[in-house]
Amino acid sequence: MFGIGLVQGLYTTAKRFFMKKVTQRYPEVPPDLAPRSKGSFAFDADACISCCLCSDVCPNGVIKVDYSVGEDKRRRLELYRMNLGYCLFCGLCVEVCPKSAIVFKTDFDLACFRKDDNLFVWKGPLPRPAAAGQAPAAAVAGEATAAAVAADLPSGSSPNAAGGGQAQAAAVAADLPSGSSPNAAGGGS
């Protein structure tokens, strides 16, 4: 009785010993992931219509969308924030987006040392050129965006910048190009 089980176990071990190895040498070699793997998020600020469905459907309140209403009564994205430290990666935001502005990437390596490094911030698309004789709206939008990022952070913290402080958070947010993230590990589109 006990001898047959031992022989079967040794047979399985010997059979596996001569098969092709399936172990991957991560992190030296990137793993082979399925195309539908859930990892980080990619956000397209140009495609976003600021409908706020993603922030409404998020069970943990990870997503915050700031927008303004233009003269044509359409919403314009000002700031899009995701705090992935609280994200369940359930994919509800990806499913509900009518314009596919947010999608999953296969970039799964999101480990970080500080909690603030999980804050991903995207600024809205650049405003259209102003008509002749009008003041450019870019300066006003940049100041509002920087103030919004600084106001939303806890005291003494900053989005992915060393040191901390709300003034530094405003400086980081003001220097972001359109559609990018202050996270050093990526997170832009």
N, C-alpha and C positions, 0 to 999 in steps of 0.2 A: 504494500500500500504506500508506504513512505518512499520507497525506492523509485516507483514509477513517476511520482511528482518531481523528484530530484532530477531524474533523467530528462523529463519534459522541459524543465527549467533550463538545464544545461544545453539542451538542443536549441531552445529559443535564443539563448545567449550566443551560442556559436553561430547560428544563422544570422543574427544581427551584426555580429562581429565582421562578417565578410561583405555586408551590404554597404552601399554608398552612405557616407556620413551626412546627417542633416543638420548638424550643429553649425550655427553661423558665428563668425568671429567678431561680433559687435563689441565695442565701438570702432575697432580698426577697419572693418568692412561694413558698409551700410547694409542693413537687413533687406531681404526681398519681401516687400509688403504687397498685399493685395491692393488693387487700385481703389477699392471702396473702403480702405482703412480710414478710421476716424483719428485725426490728429489735431493739429492746430487749425485755425480758421484763416481764410483769405477773404478780404473784403474789398469790393469795388465801389469806391465812393461815387464814381460817375454814374453807376447803375442804380444806386440807392435813391428811392423816391420819398424817403422819410415817412413811411406809413406807420412806423413804430409797431408793426405786427411782431417783429422779432423780440422786442423788449416786453411786449404784452404777454407773449406765450412762454417766455423763459421762466421756469419754475423757481429759480433762485435769484432772480433779479440781477443777473450778471451784466446785462446789456443796458446801456443808457444812451438815448438818442437825443441830441439837441438840434433843433431846427429853427428856421425863421420862415415867415410867410412873406413872399415877395409881392410886388405890386400886382402881378397877374394872379394872385390868390393861390399860388402853388407853393408847396413846402420846399425849402432848400436846406440841405444838410449842412450843419455847422460843425458838429462834433459827434463822433461815434466812439463809445468806450465799451470795452469788455474787460472784466476782471476775471481772468481764467482761474484764479485761485479758488473760486466758488463754483466753477462750471462743472456740470455733470457729463458733458459731451453727449447729451441725449439726442441732439440733432434736430430738435423742434424748430429752432430758429432757421436752420437751413431748409427744412421742409416748407415752412410757412412763407418764406420770402417770395413775393410774386415776380420779382425781376432777377432772381438768382444773384443778388449782390453779395451774399455771404455763402461760402462753400467750404467744405472740409478740404484740408491739405493732408498729405501723408507725413508731414513733419510732426513726429510724435515726441521728440526730445524737448520737453518743456521744463525740465528741472532747473531750479534757480535757488539762490541762497537767501534772497530777501523776498518778503511777501509782496512788496511793491513792484517787483519785476514781472509779476503776472498781469499787470495793467497794460492793455493794448489800447492805443489811442489813434484814431484816424481822423484827419480833418476833412471837411467836405471839399468838393471840387472847387477850383478857383472860380471866382465870379467872372461873369462876362465883362468885356471891356466897356467902360462907361462912355456915354455919349459925350460929344464935345461940350465943354463948359461945365461938366459935372465933376465932383471930387471922386477919386477912385475909392471904391468900397473895400479894397483889399486891406487897407490899414485898419479900418474900423472892425472888419471881420476878424483880423488877427488879434486885436486887443480883446475882443469879446471871447474868442476861443481860449486865449491864455487865461483870462479871468475865470472862465468856466472850469478849466482843468484845475486851477489852483483852488477854487472854491469847493470842488468835490473831493479833494484829498484830505485825509486826516492831518491834523497839525503836526508839522515836523517831518512830513514824508513827501516824496516826489516820485513821479512816474519814471522809473528806470534810470535815475541819475544818481551818481554818488553824492553823498552829503545830506541831501534832504532840504526841506524848507519850501514854503509856498512860493516864494519869489523865484526860486530855482525851477519849480514846477511850471510856473508861467513862462519862464525863459525857454524851457525845453519844448513846451507846447507851441510857442510862437515861432520856433525855428524849424518845425516839422514841415517837410514838403507835402504836397497834397497826396493823400492815399498812403502815407507811410506810418510807421509805428516807432515810438521811442525805444522799443525793446531791442537790446543788442543782439538777441538770438533770432531776430526776424519778427514776422508777424504782420508785415505789410502785405500788399496785394501782389 
